[in-house]
Amino acid sequence: MAEVERLTVTMPADMLAVLKAAVDSGDYASTSEVIREAVRDWKMKRALQMQEFVARKADIDQGLADVAAGRVTEFNSAPLNQS
């Protein structure tokens, strides 16, 4: 098991009430357990955001490379004629 360290966290009363309610309902054994799960979820969310960022950056880089190489077409913003 990883080394465990103690951390003091300050938060608004309404957030603390949510943590305590999760423990009181029996969903978690302690507020520390709730926070550990929240950090795991945050880490996963951050990893997904980074993957999306990398993918978007690759698309932008490809678009810039296309422009630099002259692989462009003129954009026509006029609506298509609907008959």
C-alpha positions in Angstrom: 0.0 0.0 0.0 1.2 3.5 -0.8 2.5 5.7 2.0 -0.3 7.6 3.7 0.0 11.2 4.7 -2.4 13.4 6.7 -3.8 16.5 5.0 -6.0 19.3 6.5 -8.7 20.5 4.1 -10.8 23.7 4.6 -14.1 23.8 2.8 -17.5 25.5 3.0 -20.0 24.1 5.5 -22.4 22.9 2.8 -19.6 20.8 1.2 -18.7 19.3 4.5 -22.3 18.5 5.1 -22.5 16.5 1.9 -19.4 14.5 2.9 -20.8 13.8 6.3 -24.1 12.8 4.9 -22.4 10.3 2.6 -20.7 8.7 5.6 -23.9 8.9 7.8 -25.9 7.1 5.1 -23.4 4.2 5.1 -22.1 4.8 1.5 -18.6 5.5 2.9 -16.7 4.5 6.0 -15.2 7.9 6.5 -14.9 11.4 5.0 -11.4 10.5 4.0 -12.8 7.7 1.9 -15.2 10.1 0.2 -12.4 12.6 -0.6 -10.1 9.8 -1.9 -12.8 8.7 -4.3 -13.4 12.3 -5.4 -9.7 12.7 -6.1 -9.7 9.5 -8.1 -12.6 10.8 -10.2 -10.9 14.1 -10.6 -7.7 12.4 -11.9 -9.7 10.4 -14.4 -11.6 13.5 -15.6 -8.3 15.4 -15.9 -6.8 12.6 -18.0 -9.8 12.6 -20.3 -9.6 16.4 -20.7 -5.9 16.0 -21.6 -6.7 13.4 -24.2 -9.3 15.7 -25.7 -6.9 18.6 -25.7 -4.2 16.5 -27.4 -6.7 15.4 -30.0 -7.9 18.9 -30.7 -4.3 20.2 -30.9 -3.5 17.5 -33.4 -6.5 18.6 -35.5 -5.4 22.2 -35.3 -1.8 21.4 -36.2 -3.1 19.3 -39.2 -5.2 22.3 -40.3 -2.3 24.7 -40.0 -0.1 22.3 -42.0 -2.8 22.0 -44.7 -3.0 25.8 -44.9 0.8 26.1 -45.1 0.9 23.5 -47.8 -1.8 25.2 -49.8 -4.4 22.4 -49.3 -7.3 24.8 -48.8 -10.6 25.5 -50.5 -12.6 28.7 -50.5 -15.4 28.8 -48.0 -18.8 30.0 -49.2 -21.0 31.1 -46.3 -24.0 31.7 -48.5 -26.9 29.4 -47.8 -27.7 26.7 -50.4 -30.7 27.4 -52.6 -33.6 25.3 -51.4 -36.1 24.4 -54.0 
